[in-house]
């Protein structure tokens, strides 16, 4: 039983150490933009994202 509790505590601590915590929406958005993949989707509607220079624009047909 004590081994289980120790493993549970260690697991909880490791999740807290590696979790990205954002205090502002802008910083979370910048974090999302950095590793943009070819098949990236919008956070809001799940539609494709098109890069226009430095601006990322969701496909209007997917977002209604």
C-alpha positions as CSV (number, residue, x, y, z in Angstrom):
1,X,0.0,0.0,0.0
2,X,2.8,2.4,0.8
3,X,4.4,1.8,-2.6
4,X,1.2,2.7,-4.3
5,X,0.9,5.9,-2.4
6,X,4.5,6.8,-3.1
7,X,4.0,6.1,-6.8
8,X,0.8,8.2,-6.8
9,X,2.5,11.2,-5.2
10,X,5.5,11.0,-7.6
11,X,3.1,10.9,-10.6
12,X,1.2,13.9,-9.4
13,X,4.4,15.9,-8.7
14,X,5.8,15.0,-12.2
15,X,2.6,16.2,-13.9
16,X,2.7,19.5,-12.1
17,X,6.3,20.1,-13.0
18,X,5.9,19.5,-16.7
19,X,2.4,21.2,-17.1
20,X,2.6,24.4,-19.1
21,X,0.8,27.1,-17.1
22,X,-0.2,30.4,-18.8
23,X,-1.4,33.4,-17.0
24,X,-2.5,35.3,-20.1
25,X,-4.4,34.2,-23.2
26,X,-1.8,35.9,-25.4
27,X,1.1,33.8,-24.0
28,X,-0.9,30.6,-24.5
29,X,-1.7,31.6,-28.1
30,X,2.0,32.3,-28.8
31,X,2.9,28.9,-27.4
32,X,0.3,27.3,-29.7
33,X,1.6,29.1,-32.8
34,X,5.3,28.2,-32.4
35,X,5.1,24.5,-33.3
36,X,2.6,25.0,-36.1
37,X,2.4,21.9,-38.2
38,X,1.2,21.4,-41.7
39,X,-2.2,20.0,-40.5
40,X,-2.8,22.6,-37.8
41,X,-6.4,23.3,-36.7
42,X,-8.1,26.2,-35.1
43,X,-8.6,26.2,-31.3
44,X,-12.0,27.7,-31.7
45,X,-13.8,25.7,-34.5
46,X,-11.4,22.9,-35.5
47,X,-10.9,24.3,-39.0
48,X,-7.7,24.5,-41.0
49,X,-5.3,27.4,-40.3
50,X,-3.6,29.2,-43.2
51,X,-0.4,31.2,-42.7
52,X,-0.4,34.7,-44.3
53,X,3.0,36.1,-43.5
54,X,3.1,36.3,-39.7
55,X,-0.6,36.1,-39.4
56,X,-2.5,32.8,-38.9
57,X,-6.0,32.9,-40.3
58,X,-8.6,30.1,-39.8
59,X,-10.4,28.9,-42.9
60,X,-13.7,30.9,-42.9
61,X,-15.7,28.0,-44.4
62,X,-14.9,25.8,-41.4
63,X,-15.8,28.4,-38.7
64,X,-19.2,29.3,-40.1
